[in-house]
Amino acid sequence: MPATVGLLRDLTQVHLAKWGASERFADNVRLVVSELVTNSVAACPGRAIVFVMYAVVGAVVVEVRDPSERAPVHRPAGPGDEGGRGLQIVGALAESWGTRWPPGGGKVVWAKMTATC
């Protein structure tokens, strides 16, 4: 559900403000959240996803779990394409990111962002 992306982006903003994050850092984290959640919603329309965000020393980690077993795929995007750049954006803004397959199925796509990014 596309509304999920906006709701989780807003929730991210509220928590980052409570944690005292800079506006620039919060904007970058919100963008990464948008990209990861959009990918999960697109991969599993109508299915539940799980969003987790937590702070560690000097960084924020975002995790999105969905029931799909398929790894996210970088796909080339042309100048006129509206999609296809999400993982490039995540890679550019995150210190690190990746995918893991938890017991019970599905996948978790995560990104760690340092307060300096």
C-alpha positions in Angstrom: 0.0 0.0 0.0 1.6 3.3 -1.1 0.4 5.2 1.9 2.7 3.0 4.0 5.7 4.7 2.6 4.6 8.1 3.7 3.5 7.0 7.1 6.8 5.3 7.8 8.7 8.3 6.4 6.8 10.5 8.9 7.4 8.1 11.8 11.1 8.2 10.9 11.1 12.0 11.1 9.4 12.0 14.5 11.9 9.6 16.0 15.0 11.2 14.5 13.8 14.6 15.9 13.4 13.0 19.3 16.9 11.6 19.0 18.3 15.0 18.1 19.4 14.2 14.5 20.4 17.0 12.2 18.0 18.0 9.5 20.4 16.9 6.7 20.9 13.5 8.3 17.2 13.1 8.9 16.5 13.9 5.3 18.9 11.2 4.1 17.5 8.6 6.5 14.0 9.4 5.4 15.0 9.0 1.8 16.6 5.6 2.5 13.4 4.5 4.4 11.3 5.6 1.4 13.4 3.6 -1.0 13.5 0.4 1.1 9.8 0.5 2.0 8.8 1.2 -1.6 10.8 -1.8 -2.8 9.1 -4.1 -0.2 5.6 -2.8 -1.0 6.3 -3.3 -4.7 7.7 -6.8 -4.1 4.8 -8.0 -2.0 1.6 -6.0 -2.8 -1.0 -6.4 -0.2 1.3 -8.3 2.2 2.5 -7.2 5.6 6.0 -5.7 5.9 7.9 -5.1 9.1 9.8 -1.8 9.6 12.5 -1.4 12.3 14.7 1.5 13.0 17.1 1.8 15.9 20.0 4.0 17.0 23.5 2.7 17.7 26.5 4.8 18.7 26.8 7.4 15.9 24.5 5.7 13.5 20.9 4.7 12.7 20.0 1.3 11.3 16.9 0.8 9.2 15.5 -2.7 8.5 12.5 -3.7 6.3 11.3 -7.3 6.2 8.9 -8.7 3.7 7.7 -12.2 2.7 9.6 -12.2 -0.6 12.6 -14.6 -0.9 14.0 -12.6 -3.9 17.0 -10.4 -3.3 16.7 -6.8 -4.3 18.2 -6.2 -7.8 20.0 -3.2 -9.1 18.4 -2.4 -12.4 19.6 0.2 -14.9 17.6 3.3 -15.2 17.6 5.5 -18.2 17.3 9.3 -18.0 13.5 9.3 -18.5 12.8 6.4 -16.2 10.8 7.1 -13.1 12.1 4.1 -11.2 15.2 2.0 -10.9 17.4 4.2 -8.9 16.4 3.2 -5.4 19.2 0.9 -4.5 21.7 3.4 -6.1 20.3 6.0 -3.7 20.6 3.7 -0.7 24.1 2.8 -1.7 25.1 6.4 -2.0 23.6 7.5 1.4 24.2 4.5 3.6 27.6 3.5 5.1 26.6 -0.1 4.4 23.5 -2.0 3.4 22.6 -5.5 2.6 20.1 -8.4 2.6 19.7 -11.3 5.0 17.2 -14.2 5.0 15.8 -14.8 8.5 14.5 -18.1 9.8 10.9 -18.5 8.8 11.3 -17.1 5.3 11.2 -13.7 3.6 14.0 -11.3 3.6 15.3 -8.3 5.5 16.9 -5.4 3.6 18.9 -3.1 6.0 20.9 0.0 5.8 23.2 1.6 8.3 23.7 5.3 8.2 26.3 7.2 10.2 25.5 10.6 11.5 28.3 12.0 9.3 26.5 10.9 6.0 
